[in-house]
Amino acid sequence: MLLLHGVKSDKCWVKDMEYNYFGYGFRVGWHAEGLTKYQKWFEDGIWCEAKAKYYNPYADIINLDYIGKFPEYKYSAYKHFKDRCIIGYLKLYEKYPQTEYLLKLGLHKLYDSVTVLKRVGRDKRFCKWLIAHKDELAGHYFYVGTVMRAYRTGQSLKDVQRYHEHKKKLQHDSDLKPIKDFFKGKELELFFDYIEKQNTAARSYLDYLNACNYLGLDMTLPKNRFPHDFRRWHDIRIDEYRTAKALADEKERAGLYRQFASVAEKYSILQNCKKGGYAVVIAASPAELMREGDVLQHCVGKMNYDQKVVREETLIFFVRNPEHPTVPFVTVEYSLRTRKVLQCHGEHNGRPDDTVMRFIHEVWLPYANRTIKKLLTA
């Protein structure tokens, strides 16, 4: 198999192999060796023109000195090149001769940055700055944005790198969006400096921020925005938040119980069916739903049935054996909108026996619908 590349062309010549775009890489045929019965189309011995980007030469360079025979590359610092594609480097060198300067400084991590190359070509002070920081630049990986910002501001490379790393994390972690919305422009840099000095993380600050917002604190005040001892005030605010949330939840739960009881009282008349041999009891509280679900091992105590009752979408009734009026037996969900039984389940969501089903659908349901009609027209 043969492959010819040219520095001055974006195309190459290839024979006896092809490149499969869908992840298989190079493919060669073995017809000439007698290993395949039929010849592949790319084994015809004809040179084909192809896009060079699909055939980049990643093989080891054996005759590197041959490049020096071309006058235009004599001073390209090609002997300092440590990357994979020398042809790609020479193409870049033709456009930006200052790549030679970067390689000789040992800045192999920056030689292919067009931003850095353009600055080197027009800014002598930047070139001196690169020389002064060449050991640090060569020994660590820095974002190009870090290099340019450190040069412009005089900040240390490591400090600026930390800023960019924090910023990238903020941009890619959607959970941290409240912080991004809270700190704008230069304040974002102050925030990154703050969490570095406080030896904490953005997510810890997010917990603190959410707690402060819930407590209604004025976050424009520096003492709240950047507390002098973050860990101490983080723990204080989190405790205050949990206490306030528990009290709010208690009030909310008490409100839910009041609303639920009101709905149960309104429709309690539906449980007064005297025929059929079974008793019907309306659920009077969310706690009764939970007990019913726990005993019968079904989901009436979960899945927001309490909220549906409060909204008067659903009523929950307990069918009882008169001999054991307090023992859960069958649970019924009744729709106030359609006037139908939506669900009827015994233990483990089992179907009640035919006697119970006839009572529910032929005795209690007609009574309930007649009663509802009178109740709503009264």
Secondary structure, 3 states (H helix, E strand, C coil): CEEEECCCCCEEEEECEEEECCCCEEEECCCCCCCCCCCCHHHCCCCEEEEHHHHCCCCCCCCHHHHHHCHHHCCCCHHHCCCCCHHHHHHHHHHCCCHHHHHHCCCCCCCCCHHHHHHHHHCHHHHHHHHHCHHHHHHCCCCHHHHHHHHHHCCCHHHHHHHHHHHHHHHHCHHHHHHHHHCCCHHHHHHHHHHHHCCCCHHHHHHHHHHHHHHCCCCCCHHHHCCCCHHHHHHHHHHHHHHHHHHHHHHHHHHHHHHHHHHHHHCHHHHCCCCCCCEEEECCCHHHHHHHHHHHCCHHHCCCHHHHHHCCCEEEEEEECCCCCCCCCEEEEEECCCCCEEEEECHHHCCCCHHHHHHHHHHHHHHHHHHHHHHHHC
